[in-house]
Amino acid sequence: PKRCACCGREVEAYVPLPAYYTDMYERAGMVPWRSAMLNAAAYSCPHCGAADRERAYALCTERRLPREIPFRLLDIAPAEPLGAFVRRVFPQAEYRTGDLFMEGVDYRLDVMDMRPIGDGSLDFFVCSHVLEHVADDRQAMRELRRVLKPSGCGILVVPLDLNAQVMDEDLNCTDELERWRRFGQDDHVRKYTKRDYLQRMAESGLAVQAC
């Protein structure tokens, strides 16, 4: 049996990506990507619901973050399975959440304008599958850089089309099916290539360690 990195329970098989997504891809005529950070056949934990990417983040934080030393972590657009993992494994951490629309977060904030968070005040952040939604991802990256301590770091992940050579971005595209076709979801405004994504992060002042 496998073991979920978030909840720690044994798993005989993970749950596949919901059929809703593949149905929408077919309806929109989307050409399937070779996507980073997506295992459609083993997508979520049957116990806690942690998606594949959240299980990867749990492994990453467990290897990189101290257990006995206090640190400040901001989770943007938080997923509860990962939040539960952080609270359990890092009892000394000051774990805070932020989002523009979600209920129950600590900070009601826009990642492009995180005024509630002071300059250089975070040791770590998690910002997963957020930047493909926002109007100005470069400004969001600069804000993430601003709130990090000089010694800080974070997890900054977007959907990547590993076969694409040119990034597709269109803030004026509002047709939902067309967004599914071009960007992979109806609330996305861009589809990143790995090269362009790394370049935008570097331009924003983030030192990038690509995995």
C-alpha positions, 0 to 999 in steps of 0.5 A: 500500500501507498501512504498519503503524504498529507494525512499519513494513511495507507492508500491502496489506490488514489482516486482519478481526476474527476471525469468533469475535467475530461468531459470539458476538455472534449466539449471544448476541443482541447488538445491534451497537454503533457502537463507538469504536476498532474497525475490524472490516474492517481489524483486525490487521496480517498481519505483526506482528498489531498490532490497530487500536487498537495501531497508533493508540497507536503513532502517538500515542506517536510524536507525543507522546513524546521520542526522545532524552530518557529517560522511564519508561513502564508498559504494562499488559496489554501487547501485544507489537506495541506493545511492540516498537514502543516499544523500537525507536522510543524507545531511551532509554525505560525501558519496563516491563510489568505485569499480574495474570495474564500471564507475562513481565511486569516487575510482577505487579500489579492495576491497582486496587492498584499498590503496586509502582509509587511515587507520581508515578513514571511519565512515561507509561502505556498502559492499553488495554481493561483497565477494563471487566474490573475490579471497581472501575474508579474505584479503578483510575483513582485508582491510575493518577493516583497513579503519574503524575508531575504532568507525566505523561500516558497512554493510557486506552482502553475499548470505548465504545458511541457510541450508548448513552445509559446505561452498563450495569454489573453485577458480579453478572452471571456468565452468559457469553452474557449478558455477551456480549449486554450487555457485548460479551465474556464477561469484561467487567462493564460497557459504557461510554458516552462521557459516563459514561467521561469523567465517571468519569475526571474524578472520579478526578482525571485531566485528560482530553483526549478524541480 
